[in-house]
Amino acid sequence: MRKPLLVAALGLMLAACHHQSDDASPGLDFGAGDGISYRDASGMANGTQDPTDWTADATWTAQEKALFPELSISLDDTPQTGFLDRLTLYPNPAAGATWAVVSKNGASGPSPFSTAAVLVSRDFKEVLRLPHGYAGSGYYATTFDYAKLGLTPGERYRLYYVVFNNNGLILKGHGDVRYDK
């Protein structure tokens, strides 16, 4: 009689542990070290860099794609490589920052594009949804004042972004930021 009770008790304990991990929010993995790419006030690298930040993400989870339900483009399309010249957020860390996206301008003139972006907290809660930006001249920039957004000093956040044009997806990606006073 003891053995079946022991087996049943162990089974319940394992089920309880498994149930807890299913309910727990996975949270964001910011990567090794500080998990951000350090930038000075002019946008130049000035410390450790996270190679996954401010580049193209090959794939996104369903949760990440769900951040952009309003977009009529497929986030699984092949990106338009070579379209952008620069995509960065600076300074980082900081009390406020500028997010800039710049297309490559060839002899044919400006390369217009649009942007969509969502800032999320460590537990993947939306903090700020940026209005879609349009860069008719091939340059887009917006600023963040982290205190006005109610962010917590010392905490890291993630900006998910999509850059697109009339031909579809240019690139989707993310970048991690830290609010420091």
GICOR-V995791 format. One line per field, one symbol per residue. phi: phi as a letter, one per 30 degrees, with the letter a starting at -180 (. if undefined). psi: psi as a letter, one per 20 degrees, with the letter a starting at -180 (. if undefined). burial: + if it has 16 or more other ideal C-beta (glycine too) atoms within 10 Angstrom, else -. Layout:
# GICOR-V995791
phi->???
psi->???
burial->???
This chain:
# GICOR-V995791
phi->.dddddddddddddddddddddddddiccdjdidibcdbddcjddbldbcdcdibdddbbdddddddbdddccddcdddddidccababbdadadaaccbbbddccddjdcdabbbabcbdecicdcacddecbcdcibbbbcbcddddidceidcbbccbbcbbddjdcababbcbbdbd
psi->hhghgggggggggggggggghhhpphrqoiaqcijropqaijjqpkbqpoiiqkappgqqrhgghiilhipjqpiirpqnqjgqhqorpqrprriqrppppprpoahiaqnqrrqqqppqrhjkpphpoqqpqpnhjjppqqqpohghikqppiqqrpopqpprahibpgqqarqpqpop.
burial->---------------------------+-+---++++++---+------+-+++-+---+---++-++--+-+-+---++--++--++++++++--+++++++-------+-++++++++++----------+-+--+++---+-+----+----++++++++++---+++++++++++--
